[in-house]
Amino acid sequence: MPLSFYKKPGMVVYVTCGDPDLATTRAVVLAAIEAGADVIELGVPFSDPVADGPVIQRASERALKHGTCLAQVLTLAAEVRQQAQSTGLVVFSYLNPILRMGMEKFCMVARHAGVDGVLVIDLPVEEAGEYLRTMQVHDLAPVFLAAPTSPDERLKRIAEASRGFVYAVSRTGVTGARQQVAADAKKLVRRLRRVTKLPIAVGFGISNAEQFAEVGKFADAVVVGSAIVETIERNRGREAEAVGEFVGNLTAVSLARV
Amino acid sequence: MAALEELDREYGKAKRDPKFQRRLEELLRTYAGRPTPLSFARRLTQKLGGAKIYLKREDLLHTGAHKINNCLGQGLLVERMGKRRVIAETGAGQHGVATATVCALLGFECVVYMGTEDMRRQELNVFRMRLLGAEVRGVESGSRTLKDAINEAMRDWVTNVRTTHYLLGSVLGAHPYPTMVRDFHRVIGREARAQILKAEGKLPAAVIACVGGGSNAIGIFYEFIKDKKVRLIGVEAGGRGEGLGEHAARFRGGSPGVLQGTYSYVLQDSAGQIANTHSVSAGLDYPSIGPEHAALRDAGRAEYVPASDAEALEATTLLARTEGIIPALESAHAVAEVVKRAPRMKKSDVVIVNISGRGDKDIGIMRESLKLE
């Protein structure tokens, strides 16, 4: 089962696919895997990324400029799968591109491409009935976001619907790096532990090795997104190399402690 | 999600609370200027030579449009929930102005998100909001219009959800917004129905309203839904052409999809990316439509037609010169439809057009487009 974390803390790396182009995304993903990522979130660019901060908004715009679409992201997933058999692959998308393709067709193609899980960021668990049934038929793991503001009852629902891991959002708000990862995160992980045995990945705002180590103390895995996308943005022409270095350095503090 | 549940709960309680309803009713009467008149459009009727035309005068409300109905309602809810910070999106600026007004009245901090393209074309409303003490934040992403302003307001809301209320201005977004906003605007149709029965002793053959998100339209339609013989006609922005990106006629070029938490008809491309839209009227310039309109249309209870930029501008001049009323460019789309439809109707028929707002905010665009000098 590729959606597992072999070391503590595990690392989940997010990229916006097609930024700046799909060939670069493939190279970036392989470099991240090489440098230690356990799970890759393949972000599908969307015209209206309401849950994202400015960094991923800019990446989405760049990717959409040359028409990157969900079908291409699934093709990319299949290519990555050929090169990396034990890495978890999660498609990270807004709902509309999936609806447009058709839920059934999307799940079929995704499974065939070797995708393990799907995170639909604007699909609340309360509305996910049909989605969950289709995902189950195709043996795909649905991943849901849990927020610090979610009441216990909702956390329970999220935990019950999730497979693979639960994605705990470290604080309220959109994606993007923050100076401090709120104490909210630790509390949320504690609350989630009471309702699930699944690994818990914490994300939103983690951008350096210190934060990675800090969160890694209480979470099973750490998600790094905007910081990766920003590294891609800042290193035109040597994106894969830069991301490889960045990912390698992220674990430096945690490893030093071992 | 937790905030939506809280809002749903509070709204449910407020709806049943006579004290809340009395306070809202009093503010609508003593502050906003309700009831608004239903004016018989004598010269327009003569000129078109068909059905008898009445205008529901939401343009006479405080702040110049129907938007204040919903803002007062949600403002009182904010008080109940004990929040102090209010955010809103705005397209034409009418909802932004109404929100800034209510925040001044009730003493809330107010931030309004507005696309920079809309800020340019609705300059006057930007100044009004600032004068009322609101902070106007320009949004540079996407087409820099209403849709992008909503995206940014949603981002603010998820970040500051514990202290902030998102005062959404149309029948869009996640539950409970579409039903709650509709309920606050139902007063338009309730008044209009009673007024027409008093004036004419019968129901109208048709009710016509412009539809962006669809708040003024659902507000005037709702009370007539049960009157099966009354045709309900929504008018979308036909813009400057039929191609994707040239208009905001969701029922002509859209297909089912999800935007900003609403499942409805959406203008989108084959990969599910939301399309840009165009309309001379900022308030109709939006790629999706309130889900209740989609339901009314699919059930065959309401029909939706486009009016082009040019038709809306022409209707503006016509209404100004026959009735002495300068409508907002949004409302002018509804007028454009009655111009087409009234001559084909019987003289004994009565039709109501909702004049959802007044045209002062659009004077700059009208001046550029109409070239009267």
Interface residues (C-beta under 8 A of the other chain):
Chain A: F46 S47 D48 P49 V50 A51 D52 G53 Q57 E61 L64 G67 C69 L70 A71 Y94 L95 N96 P97 I98 L99 R100 M101 D122 P124 E126 A147 T149 S150 P151 R154 T172 G173 V174
Chain B: M1 A2 A3 S141 G142 K147 D148 I150 N151 M154 R155 V158 T159 N160 V161 R162 P256 G257 V258 L259 Q260 G261 V266 Q268 S270 A271 G272 Q273 I274
